[in-house]
């Protein structure tokens, strides 16, 4: 049986996506959490999340890159029923490649130095 613990939008580029008093929807207010309207700037697509040695990472495709991998930061408050409230998800560091062979391969991780892929 599946249980949704909480949900929120990932902010892959917080420096460009968080700003107070922007009524145009290009950014979001500082401290937003849970079910807020996502910002229009710096959107990402086809996001995959994975766990590596207890750390969460995401791979995704963005308008300006062929492939990106990021370390995910999470914060939230546990609820009495096992859920999470005030859930926030963001990245503070991104690793990007623009190599065309990496386009659409966000289920694997390219190793730039050797042109190998590890899954």
C-alpha positions in Angstrom: 0.0 0.0 0.0 1.4 3.4 -1.0 1.2 6.4 1.3 1.9 9.9 0.2 4.0 11.4 3.0 3.9 14.9 1.5 4.7 16.6 -1.8 6.2 19.8 -3.0 7.9 21.3 -6.1 11.7 21.0 -6.5 13.5 24.3 -6.9 16.6 23.4 -9.0 17.9 27.0 -9.1 16.9 28.7 -5.9 19.1 31.8 -6.5 16.9 32.6 -9.6 13.6 31.2 -8.4 13.2 32.8 -4.9 12.3 36.5 -4.6 10.0 38.4 -2.4 7.1 40.4 -3.9 7.1 39.1 -7.5 3.5 39.0 -8.6 4.4 37.8 -12.2 5.0 34.2 -11.1 8.6 34.0 -12.4 9.7 33.4 -8.8 8.3 32.2 -5.5 8.3 33.8 -2.1 11.1 32.8 0.4 10.0 29.9 2.6 7.3 28.5 0.3 6.5 24.8 1.0 4.0 22.0 0.2 1.5 22.8 -2.6 2.7 26.2 -3.8 2.4 27.3 -7.5 5.8 26.6 -9.1 7.9 29.4 -10.5 8.0 29.9 -14.3 11.8 30.5 -14.4 14.4 27.8 -14.7 12.0 24.9 -15.1 13.2 21.3 -15.3 11.7 18.3 -17.0 11.7 14.5 -16.7 13.1 14.5 -13.1 14.4 11.2 -11.6 15.3 10.9 -8.0 17.7 8.3 -6.6 19.4 7.4 -3.3 23.2 7.0 -3.3 24.7 6.0 0.1 21.8 7.6 2.0 21.9 10.9 0.0 19.2 12.0 -2.4 20.1 13.1 -5.9 18.0 14.1 -9.0 18.8 13.9 -12.6 16.8 16.1 -15.0 16.7 17.9 -18.3 16.5 21.7 -18.5 16.2 24.2 -21.4 19.9 25.1 -21.3 21.4 21.6 -20.7 21.4 18.1 -22.0 21.8 16.5 -18.6 22.0 17.7 -15.0 22.6 15.9 -11.7 22.0 17.6 -8.3 22.2 16.8 -4.6 18.7 17.3 -3.2 18.2 19.2 0.1 14.9 18.5 2.0 13.3 20.1 5.0 9.9 19.4 6.7 8.1 18.8 9.9 6.9 15.3 10.7 3.2 14.8 11.4 1.6 12.4 13.9 0.2 10.2 11.0 3.7 9.6 9.5 3.4 12.4 6.9 5.4 15.6 6.4 4.2 19.2 6.4 6.0 22.3 5.4 8.0 20.2 3.0 10.6 22.0 0.9 13.0 20.6 -1.7 15.8 22.4 -3.4 19.3 21.9 -4.8 22.3 24.0 -4.0 24.8 22.5 -6.5 24.3 21.3 -10.0 26.6 19.4 -12.3 25.7 20.0 -16.0 26.8 18.6 -19.3 25.8 19.9 -22.7 27.1 16.8 -24.6 24.5 15.8 -27.1 24.9 12.0 -26.4 23.7 12.7 -22.8 20.4 14.1 -23.9 17.5 12.0 -22.5 19.8 9.7 -20.5 18.8 10.9 -17.1 18.4 7.3 -15.9 22.2 6.9 -16.0 25.1 9.1 -14.9 27.8 10.1 -17.5 31.4 10.2 -16.4 32.8 13.1 -18.4 36.5 12.2 -18.1 36.0 8.8 -19.8 32.7 9.1 -21.7 31.5 6.1 -19.8 28.1 5.8 -18.1 27.3 4.2 -14.8 23.7 3.2 -13.9 
